[in-house]
């Protein structure tokens, strides 16, 4: 429900922003078009008035037979004397005197005006006429109907409203779809984080409870010697170490997720590091009667973070040693190509079920056999191993069959481009 509410708010916000943008652009287009239409109309009126004033005489006005007056049938001419009285109009009787009286008259001043006559709107231009050659005509007013302009503007306004409404509807529909697609990885990351926190709390609760219980037992017998309470103290130490290892792994994963961990890359001998590691694990393998075989083709140099690469193979060898029974075999093989180094760590251990393999690198994942707190694991080792491989630009794969064994295949680039 929480994610749905956020999704709805996100869609509404995006739709509101888009509506505002479209409304502003549509309004700007409407205002610009209205300005252009009215400006063109005013220019037509001014040109017609100047033409009439410069080419007509009083007699032709009275006869109304001058061809210049008939150049545009959309125009109406009204002539006044110095007292503002109507001397003539063309076409004749286009308007009644009552209608003409509504037109503002200013003696000797040019002016534009928009007026309503009946149900129609008209644009009028009043222009004074020089005294010569006329004696009685003082001004000419040219009118034209704004019906065509208003019709164009109404059509444009309808188109803008339709476009804005359609855009808003499309943005809402597309917004729900795109928000759902974009929100999916965020929701998955949130679910993983919540699961991670829950698992971490569960893992920490056990050692904390054991340490508290053992400490309370010690406090019940303050006079007992350390030797007598050595078993309880050993349990406390063991759980403290386990909790410390868990916190260290949690901090590593948290920093890796937030990109706070940086690789300190240098050129090092991978084969020498693996030989040293397997030699250390040989001591532990002898106790469990496990053989460790190492196959290395040649001396190999790798550009990467040596400490992190070492941590990677410690995790893999430690897992192989834990889940391989006595008389088992662990094999480490290294192969090199021109651009990559491949390292495989395989064992003859208990194996992993096929349906568990996709979740093997998830934090705190424990299969029925592959991970167990009893063996001292934190459930974070393979997650850290995958992060180390990914940070070096490599790949890690796992193949396993129950009661047969497990094989990890790691491929690392010989040169890490991110570190150059």
One Martini backbone bead per residue (centre of mass of N, CA, C, O) as a GRO file, in nm:
protein
  420
    1UNK     BB    1   0.057   0.063  -0.020
    2UNK     BB    2   0.294   0.259   0.000
    3UNK     BB    3   0.386   0.233  -0.299
    4UNK     BB    4   0.116   0.318  -0.429
    5UNK     BB    5   0.108   0.604  -0.314
    6UNK     BB    6   0.371   0.696  -0.443
    7UNK     BB    7   0.290   0.640  -0.731
    8UNK     BB    8   0.050   0.834  -0.741
    9UNK     BB    9   0.207   1.090  -0.666
   10UNK     BB   10   0.400   1.076  -0.906
   11UNK     BB   11   0.189   1.093  -1.130
   12UNK     BB   12   0.055   1.357  -1.042
   13UNK     BB   13   0.307   1.531  -1.055
   14UNK     BB   14   0.375   1.484  -1.354
   15UNK     BB   15   0.100   1.578  -1.463
   16UNK     BB   16   0.113   1.866  -1.346
   17UNK     BB   17   0.369   1.954  -1.491
   18UNK     BB   18   0.269   1.899  -1.779
   19UNK     BB   19   0.019   2.081  -1.764
   20UNK     BB   20   0.174   2.342  -1.712
   21UNK     BB   21   0.341   2.339  -1.968
   22UNK     BB   22   0.108   2.321  -2.174
   23UNK     BB   23  -0.044   2.573  -2.075
   24UNK     BB   24   0.180   2.777  -2.127
   25UNK     BB   25   0.223   2.714  -2.428
   26UNK     BB   26  -0.072   2.754  -2.516
   27UNK     BB   27  -0.098   3.048  -2.420
   28UNK     BB   28   0.133   3.161  -2.587
   29UNK     BB   29   0.012   3.082  -2.860
   30UNK     BB   30  -0.254   3.237  -2.834
   31UNK     BB   31  -0.137   3.521  -2.788
   32UNK     BB   32   0.031   3.533  -3.044
   33UNK     BB   33  -0.198   3.489  -3.249
   34UNK     BB   34  -0.371   3.730  -3.163
   35UNK     BB   35  -0.158   3.943  -3.221
   36UNK     BB   36  -0.121   3.880  -3.521
   37UNK     BB   37  -0.414   3.923  -3.614
   38UNK     BB   38  -0.456   4.216  -3.502
   39UNK     BB   39  -0.214   4.340  -3.648
   40UNK     BB   40  -0.310   4.280  -3.935
   41UNK     BB   41  -0.576   4.430  -3.910
   42UNK     BB   42  -0.457   4.709  -3.840
   43UNK     BB   43  -0.294   4.734  -4.103
   44UNK     BB   44  -0.534   4.730  -4.296
   45UNK     BB   45  -0.677   4.980  -4.180
   46UNK     BB   46  -0.447   5.185  -4.213
   47UNK     BB   47  -0.406   5.155  -4.519
   48UNK     BB   48  -0.695   5.226  -4.604
   49UNK     BB   49  -0.704   5.511  -4.480
   50UNK     BB   50  -0.463   5.631  -4.639
   51UNK     BB   51  -0.576   5.578  -4.920
   52UNK     BB   52  -0.830   5.747  -4.896
   53UNK     BB   53  -0.699   6.022  -4.805
   54UNK     BB   54  -0.507   6.041  -5.082
   55UNK     BB   55  -0.745   5.977  -5.332
   56UNK     BB   56  -0.986   6.147  -5.234
   57UNK     BB   57  -1.285   6.321  -5.270
   58UNK     BB   58  -1.578   6.462  -5.185
   59UNK     BB   59  -1.744   6.380  -5.435
   60UNK     BB   60  -1.675   6.074  -5.433
   61UNK     BB   61  -1.790   6.023  -5.161
   62UNK     BB   62  -2.084   6.106  -5.219
   63UNK     BB   63  -2.104   5.895  -5.464
   64UNK     BB   64  -1.949   5.620  -5.417
   65UNK     BB   65  -1.740   5.559  -5.699
   66UNK     BB   66  -1.475   5.468  -5.576
   67UNK     BB   67  -1.265   5.203  -5.624
   68UNK     BB   68  -1.105   5.209  -5.350
   69UNK     BB   69  -1.363   5.126  -5.173
   70UNK     BB   70  -1.373   4.823  -5.334
   71UNK     BB   71  -1.117   4.639  -5.241
   72UNK     BB   72  -1.282   4.560  -4.960
   73UNK     BB   73  -1.574   4.400  -4.840
   74UNK     BB   74  -1.484   4.407  -4.521
   75UNK     BB   75  -1.504   4.713  -4.542
   76UNK     BB   76  -1.579   5.019  -4.356
   77UNK     BB   77  -1.677   5.360  -4.420
   78UNK     BB   78  -1.641   5.664  -4.219
   79UNK     BB   79  -1.751   6.004  -4.239
   80UNK     BB   80  -1.640   6.316  -4.092
   81UNK     BB   81  -1.663   6.604  -3.942
   82UNK     BB   82  -1.562   6.841  -3.715
   83UNK     BB   83  -1.836   6.764  -3.538
   84UNK     BB   84  -1.891   6.438  -3.593
   85UNK     BB   85  -2.050   6.412  -3.836
   86UNK     BB   86  -2.209   6.232  -4.071
   87UNK     BB   87  -2.142   6.217  -4.426
   88UNK     BB   88  -2.047   5.907  -4.475
   89UNK     BB   89  -2.080   5.566  -4.620
   90UNK     BB   90  -1.892   5.253  -4.692
   91UNK     BB   91  -2.131   5.119  -4.740
   92UNK     BB   92  -2.441   5.196  -4.763
   93UNK     BB   93  -2.608   5.141  -4.473
   94UNK     BB   94  -2.434   4.956  -4.283
   95UNK     BB   95  -2.510   5.166  -4.056
   96UNK     BB   96  -2.646   5.306  -3.804
   97UNK     BB   97  -2.641   5.585  -3.614
   98UNK     BB   98  -2.649   5.434  -3.342
   99UNK     BB   99  -2.405   5.255  -3.405
  100UNK     BB  100  -2.199   5.481  -3.473
  101UNK     BB  101  -2.210   5.631  -3.193
  102UNK     BB  102  -2.030   5.401  -3.048
  103UNK     BB  103  -1.803   5.537  -3.184
  104UNK     BB  104  -1.521   5.674  -3.110
  105UNK     BB  105  -1.442   6.028  -3.105
  106UNK     BB  106  -1.135   6.201  -3.221
  107UNK     BB  107  -1.008   6.496  -3.276
  108UNK     BB  108  -0.705   6.458  -3.448
  109UNK     BB  109  -0.701   6.139  -3.372
  110UNK     BB  110  -0.544   5.837  -3.360
  111UNK     BB  111  -0.733   5.518  -3.339
  112UNK     BB  112  -0.812   5.221  -3.166
  113UNK     BB  113  -1.102   4.984  -3.175
  114UNK     BB  114  -1.324   4.774  -2.985
  115UNK     BB  115  -1.652   4.667  -3.086
  116UNK     BB  116  -2.007   4.635  -3.032
  117UNK     BB  117  -2.241   4.516  -3.287
  118UNK     BB  118  -2.446   4.355  -3.153
  119UNK     BB  119  -2.303   4.024  -3.197
  120UNK     BB  120  -2.058   4.182  -3.300
  121UNK     BB  121  -1.716   4.233  -3.378
  122UNK     BB  122  -1.508   4.532  -3.405
  123UNK     BB  123  -1.258   4.699  -3.594
  124UNK     BB  124  -1.124   5.033  -3.542
  125UNK     BB  125  -1.006   5.321  -3.748
  126UNK     BB  126  -0.892   5.648  -3.670
  127UNK     BB  127  -0.845   5.913  -3.922
  128UNK     BB  128  -0.717   6.196  -4.010
  129UNK     BB  129  -0.784   6.462  -4.239
  130UNK     BB  130  -0.671   6.671  -4.435
  131UNK     BB  131  -0.788   6.975  -4.540
  132UNK     BB  132  -0.648   6.896  -4.790
  133UNK     BB  133  -0.904   6.904  -5.025
  134UNK     BB  134  -1.092   6.918  -4.787
  135UNK     BB  135  -1.361   7.081  -4.598
  136UNK     BB  136  -1.563   6.857  -4.440
  137UNK     BB  137  -1.353   6.633  -4.401
  138UNK     BB  138  -1.184   6.511  -4.100
  139UNK     BB  139  -1.260   6.191  -4.099
  140UNK     BB  140  -1.173   5.833  -4.094
  141UNK     BB  141  -1.347   5.518  -4.059
  142UNK     BB  142  -1.232   5.183  -4.022
  143UNK     BB  143  -1.402   4.870  -4.065
  144UNK     BB  144  -1.402   4.532  -3.919
  145UNK     BB  145  -1.460   4.214  -3.882
  146UNK     BB  146  -1.388   3.953  -3.618
  147UNK     BB  147  -1.496   3.674  -3.703
  148UNK     BB  148  -1.247   3.531  -3.826
  149UNK     BB  149  -1.057   3.567  -3.590
  150UNK     BB  150  -1.237   3.436  -3.373
  151UNK     BB  151  -1.260   3.163  -3.515
  152UNK     BB  152  -0.959   3.099  -3.509
  153UNK     BB  153  -0.926   3.122  -3.199
  154UNK     BB  154  -1.136   2.908  -3.121
  155UNK     BB  155  -0.997   2.675  -3.266
  156UNK     BB  156  -0.731   2.699  -3.119
  157UNK     BB  157  -0.844   2.664  -2.832
  158UNK     BB  158  -0.962   2.384  -2.879
  159UNK     BB  159  -0.695   2.249  -2.958
  160UNK     BB  160  -0.546   2.308  -2.695
  161UNK     BB  161  -0.740   2.170  -2.499
  162UNK     BB  162  -0.727   1.895  -2.636
  163UNK     BB  163  -0.421   1.857  -2.615
  164UNK     BB  164  -0.393   1.887  -2.308
  165UNK     BB  165  -0.592   1.663  -2.231
  166UNK     BB  166  -0.455   1.435  -2.387
  167UNK     BB  167  -0.177   1.464  -2.254
  168UNK     BB  168  -0.277   1.414  -1.967
  169UNK     BB  169  -0.399   1.133  -2.013
  170UNK     BB  170  -0.143   1.000  -2.126
  171UNK     BB  171   0.041   1.064  -1.880
  172UNK     BB  172  -0.118   0.894  -1.679
  173UNK     BB  173  -0.103   0.623  -1.819
  174UNK     BB  174   0.206   0.623  -1.863
  175UNK     BB  175   0.282   0.678  -1.568
  176UNK     BB  176   0.184   0.412  -1.447
  177UNK     BB  177   0.364   0.234  -1.620
  178UNK     BB  178   0.647   0.368  -1.569
  179UNK     BB  179   0.634   0.367  -1.260
  180UNK     BB  180   0.618   0.062  -1.237
  181UNK     BB  181   0.887   0.004  -1.379
  182UNK     BB  182   1.069   0.198  -1.200
  183UNK     BB  183   0.968   0.077  -0.913
  184UNK     BB  184   1.058  -0.218  -0.909
  185UNK     BB  185   1.363  -0.198  -0.825
  186UNK     BB  186   1.303  -0.036  -0.568
  187UNK     BB  187   1.125  -0.247  -0.433
  188UNK     BB  188   1.330  -0.473  -0.435
  189UNK     BB  189   1.543  -0.320  -0.270
  190UNK     BB  190   1.363  -0.279  -0.025
  191UNK     BB  191   1.306  -0.577   0.035
  192UNK     BB  192   1.604  -0.653   0.070
  193UNK     BB  193   1.661  -0.462   0.301
  194UNK     BB  194   1.451  -0.572   0.496
  195UNK     BB  195   1.564  -0.859   0.493
  196UNK     BB  196   1.847  -0.785   0.587
  197UNK     BB  197   1.768  -0.665   0.859
  198UNK     BB  198   1.621  -0.913   0.967
  199UNK     BB  199   1.860  -1.110   0.944
  200UNK     BB  200   2.062  -0.951   1.114
  201UNK     BB  201   1.893  -0.951   1.372
  202UNK     BB  202   1.881  -1.257   1.397
  203UNK     BB  203   2.190  -1.311   1.406
  204UNK     BB  204   2.243  -1.122   1.659
  205UNK     BB  205   2.050  -1.241   1.873
  206UNK     BB  206   2.194  -1.505   1.943
  207UNK     BB  207   2.471  -1.411   2.062
  208UNK     BB  208   2.351  -1.213   2.264
  209UNK     BB  209   2.190  -1.420   2.428
  210UNK     BB  210   2.427  -1.600   2.506
  211UNK     BB  211   2.602  -1.390   2.645
  212UNK     BB  212   2.393  -1.308   2.857
  213UNK     BB  213   2.348  -1.588   2.983
  214UNK     BB  214   2.646  -1.644   3.062
  215UNK     BB  215   2.684  -1.392   3.236
  216UNK     BB  216   2.462  -1.457   3.443
  217UNK     BB  217   2.602  -1.715   3.544
  218UNK     BB  218   2.855  -1.575   3.650
  219UNK     BB  219   2.704  -1.380   3.856
  220UNK     BB  220   2.596  -1.614   4.045
  221UNK     BB  221   2.930  -1.687   4.072
  222UNK     BB  222   3.169  -1.482   4.190
  223UNK     BB  223   3.365  -1.710   4.340
  224UNK     BB  224   3.450  -1.831   4.094
  225UNK     BB  225   3.671  -1.951   3.896
  226UNK     BB  226   3.798  -1.948   3.583
  227UNK     BB  227   3.832  -2.251   3.555
  228UNK     BB  228   3.537  -2.327   3.632
  229UNK     BB  229   3.425  -2.103   3.396
  230UNK     BB  230   3.552  -2.174   3.113
  231UNK     BB  231   3.310  -2.264   2.943
  232UNK     BB  232   3.151  -1.998   2.952
  233UNK     BB  233   3.380  -1.821   2.842
  234UNK     BB  234   3.411  -1.970   2.572
  235UNK     BB  235   3.130  -1.904   2.467
  236UNK     BB  236   3.159  -1.599   2.473
  237UNK     BB  237   3.403  -1.587   2.281
  238UNK     BB  238   3.273  -1.726   2.040
  239UNK     BB  239   3.030  -1.527   2.005
  240UNK     BB  240   3.202  -1.273   1.975
  241UNK     BB  241   3.344  -1.359   1.718
  242UNK     BB  242   3.094  -1.404   1.551
  243UNK     BB  243   2.986  -1.113   1.577
  244UNK     BB  244   3.234  -0.972   1.462
  245UNK     BB  245   3.220  -1.109   1.184
  246UNK     BB  246   2.936  -1.014   1.113
  247UNK     BB  247   2.990  -0.707   1.132
  248UNK     BB  248   3.209  -0.700   0.918
  249UNK     BB  249   3.035  -0.806   0.685
  250UNK     BB  250   2.815  -0.593   0.700
  251UNK     BB  251   3.003  -0.350   0.646
  252UNK     BB  252   3.101  -0.441   0.371
  253UNK     BB  253   2.821  -0.448   0.227
  254UNK     BB  254   2.732  -0.160   0.291
  255UNK     BB  255   2.973  -0.020   0.146
  256UNK     BB  256   2.931  -0.150  -0.131
  257UNK     BB  257   2.641  -0.037  -0.184
  258UNK     BB  258   2.760   0.277  -0.133
  259UNK     BB  259   3.054   0.305  -0.264
  260UNK     BB  260   3.290   0.315  -0.020
  261UNK     BB  261   3.452   0.100  -0.153
  262UNK     BB  262   3.792   0.058  -0.243
  263UNK     BB  263   4.030  -0.020  -0.469
  264UNK     BB  264   4.371  -0.149  -0.427
  265UNK     BB  265   4.566  -0.151  -0.688
  266UNK     BB  266   4.790  -0.415  -0.805
  267UNK     BB  267   5.069  -0.599  -0.885
  268UNK     BB  268   5.033  -0.959  -0.869
  269UNK     BB  269   5.078  -1.291  -0.762
  270UNK     BB  270   4.851  -1.539  -0.793
  271UNK     BB  271   5.003  -1.807  -0.755
  272UNK     BB  272   5.139  -1.737  -0.484
  273UNK     BB  273   4.879  -1.688  -0.322
  274UNK     BB  274   4.753  -1.973  -0.363
  275UNK     BB  275   4.984  -2.140  -0.243
  276UNK     BB  276   4.967  -2.010   0.037
  277UNK     BB  277   4.673  -2.082   0.103
  278UNK     BB  278   4.681  -2.393   0.063
  279UNK     BB  279   4.894  -2.438   0.281
  280UNK     BB  280   4.715  -2.344   0.517
  281UNK     BB  281   4.475  -2.549   0.456
  282UNK     BB  282   4.633  -2.814   0.492
  283UNK     BB  283   4.628  -2.819   0.803
  284UNK     BB  284   4.313  -2.855   0.816
  285UNK     BB  285   4.281  -3.101   0.621
  286UNK     BB  286   4.429  -3.318   0.786
  287UNK     BB  287   4.220  -3.344   1.011
  288UNK     BB  288   3.987  -3.433   0.780
  289UNK     BB  289   4.114  -3.597   0.550
  290UNK     BB  290   4.199  -3.384   0.318
  291UNK     BB  291   4.257  -3.308  -0.017
  292UNK     BB  292   4.485  -3.076  -0.187
  293UNK     BB  293   4.474  -2.955  -0.521
  294UNK     BB  294   4.717  -2.797  -0.743
  295UNK     BB  295   4.675  -2.607  -1.061
  296UNK     BB  296   4.947  -2.450  -1.240
  297UNK     BB  297   5.084  -2.335  -1.529
  298UNK     BB  298   5.184  -2.035  -1.438
  299UNK     BB  299   5.295  -1.736  -1.409
  300UNK     BB  300   5.073  -1.485  -1.255
  301UNK     BB  301   4.951  -1.164  -1.333
  302UNK     BB  302   4.760  -0.923  -1.137
  303UNK     BB  303   4.523  -0.658  -1.153
  304UNK     BB  304   4.453  -0.572  -0.810
  305UNK     BB  305   4.311  -0.653  -0.502
  306UNK     BB  306   4.480  -0.854  -0.299
  307UNK     BB  307   4.305  -0.870  -0.038
  308UNK     BB  308   4.035  -0.938  -0.184
  309UNK     BB  309   4.126  -1.188  -0.337
  310UNK     BB  310   4.202  -1.341  -0.086
  311UNK     BB  311   3.920  -1.335   0.043
  312UNK     BB  312   3.779  -1.494  -0.178
  313UNK     BB  313   3.949  -1.770  -0.142
  314UNK     BB  314   3.889  -1.810   0.155
  315UNK     BB  315   3.587  -1.855   0.123
  316UNK     BB  316   3.597  -2.098  -0.073
  317UNK     BB  317   3.784  -2.285   0.095
  318UNK     BB  318   3.616  -2.285   0.352
  319UNK     BB  319   3.361  -2.410   0.230
  320UNK     BB  320   3.493  -2.668   0.121
  321UNK     BB  321   3.594  -2.769   0.401
  322UNK     BB  322   3.316  -2.782   0.553
  323UNK     BB  323   3.152  -2.964   0.306
  324UNK     BB  324   3.379  -3.185   0.334
  325UNK     BB  325   3.444  -3.488   0.384
  326UNK     BB  326   3.611  -3.738   0.456
  327UNK     BB  327   3.822  -3.819   0.192
  328UNK     BB  328   3.830  -3.575   0.033
  329UNK     BB  329   3.836  -3.326  -0.243
  330UNK     BB  330   4.040  -3.039  -0.333
  331UNK     BB  331   4.034  -2.818  -0.618
  332UNK     BB  332   4.288  -2.606  -0.776
  333UNK     BB  333   4.252  -2.410  -1.077
  334UNK     BB  334   4.470  -2.252  -1.325
  335UNK     BB  335   4.393  -2.027  -1.598
  336UNK     BB  336   4.524  -1.872  -1.899
  337UNK     BB  337   4.489  -1.582  -2.093
  338UNK     BB  338   4.522  -1.293  -2.252
  339UNK     BB  339   4.269  -1.145  -2.061
  340UNK     BB  340   4.238  -1.397  -1.859
  341UNK     BB  341   4.152  -1.549  -1.537
  342UNK     BB  342   4.106  -1.886  -1.426
  343UNK     BB  343   3.927  -2.010  -1.132
  344UNK     BB  344   3.893  -2.323  -0.962
  345UNK     BB  345   3.666  -2.455  -0.701
  346UNK     BB  346   3.658  -2.791  -0.589
  347UNK     BB  347   3.444  -3.057  -0.462
  348UNK     BB  348   3.326  -3.360  -0.257
  349UNK     BB  349   3.069  -3.278  -0.130
  350UNK     BB  350   2.727  -3.227  -0.055
  351UNK     BB  351   2.617  -2.998  -0.197
  352UNK     BB  352   2.359  -2.848  -0.416
  353UNK     BB  353   2.065  -2.766  -0.490
  354UNK     BB  354   1.920  -2.647  -0.775
  355UNK     BB  355   1.702  -2.447  -0.634
  356UNK     BB  356   1.949  -2.288  -0.469
  357UNK     BB  357   2.151  -2.147  -0.669
  358UNK     BB  358   2.014  -1.857  -0.723
  359UNK     BB  359   2.059  -1.792  -0.384
  360UNK     BB  360   2.365  -1.818  -0.295
  361UNK     BB  361   2.441  -1.485  -0.306
  362UNK     BB  362   2.262  -1.425  -0.082
  363UNK     BB  363   2.193  -1.283   0.198
  364UNK     BB  364   2.154  -1.529   0.447
  365UNK     BB  365   2.155  -1.776   0.290
  366UNK     BB  366   1.999  -2.105   0.368
  367UNK     BB  367   2.028  -2.412   0.326
  368UNK     BB  368   1.994  -2.728   0.429
  369UNK     BB  369   2.334  -2.764   0.378
  370UNK     BB  370   2.521  -2.515   0.285
  371UNK     BB  371   2.414  -2.355   0.553
  372UNK     BB  372   2.554  -2.308   0.890
  373UNK     BB  373   2.594  -2.194   1.212
  374UNK     BB  374   2.746  -2.439   1.327
  375UNK     BB  375   2.999  -2.384   1.120
  376UNK     BB  376   3.042  -2.049   1.150
  377UNK     BB  377   2.861  -1.895   0.971
  378UNK     BB  378   2.698  -1.589   0.828
  379UNK     BB  379   2.581  -1.579   0.518
  380UNK     BB  380   2.809  -1.364   0.357
  381UNK     BB  381   3.046  -1.475   0.190
  382UNK     BB  382   2.928  -1.499  -0.107
  383UNK     BB  383   2.846  -1.204  -0.128
  384UNK     BB  384   3.136  -1.096  -0.106
  385UNK     BB  385   3.254  -1.253  -0.340
  386UNK     BB  386   3.079  -1.126  -0.562
  387UNK     BB  387   3.167  -0.835  -0.515
  388UNK     BB  388   3.465  -0.873  -0.580
  389UNK     BB  389   3.426  -0.970  -0.870
  390UNK     BB  390   3.259  -0.727  -0.973
  391UNK     BB  391   3.473  -0.505  -0.898
  392UNK     BB  392   3.680  -0.655  -1.118
  393UNK     BB  393   3.505  -0.750  -1.376
  394UNK     BB  394   3.386  -1.029  -1.320
  395UNK     BB  395   3.306  -1.383  -1.279
  396UNK     BB  396   3.060  -1.612  -1.123
  397UNK     BB  397   3.025  -1.969  -1.090
  398UNK     BB  398   2.794  -2.252  -1.028
  399UNK     BB  399   2.834  -2.606  -0.958
  400UNK     BB  400   2.587  -2.863  -0.852
  401UNK     BB  401   2.551  -3.174  -0.653
  402UNK     BB  402   2.415  -3.384  -0.465
  403UNK     BB  403   2.663  -3.584  -0.326
  404UNK     BB  404   2.917  -3.467  -0.521
  405UNK     BB  405   2.946  -3.140  -0.551
  406UNK     BB  406   3.145  -2.833  -0.597
  407UNK     BB  407   3.177  -2.555  -0.847
  408UNK     BB  408   3.392  -2.277  -0.883
  409UNK     BB  409   3.393  -2.004  -1.128
  410UNK     BB  410   3.658  -1.773  -1.197
  411UNK     BB  411   3.670  -1.456  -1.380
  412UNK     BB  412   3.953  -1.245  -1.458
  413UNK     BB  413   4.094  -0.967  -1.541
  414UNK     BB  414   4.424  -0.875  -1.600
  415UNK     BB  415   4.283  -0.588  -1.648
  416UNK     BB  416   4.165  -0.314  -1.466
  417UNK     BB  417   4.012  -0.039  -1.592
  418UNK     BB  418   3.931   0.116  -1.322
  419UNK     BB  419   4.256   0.135  -1.229
  420UNK     BB  420   4.400   0.302  -1.476
   0.00000   0.00000   0.00000
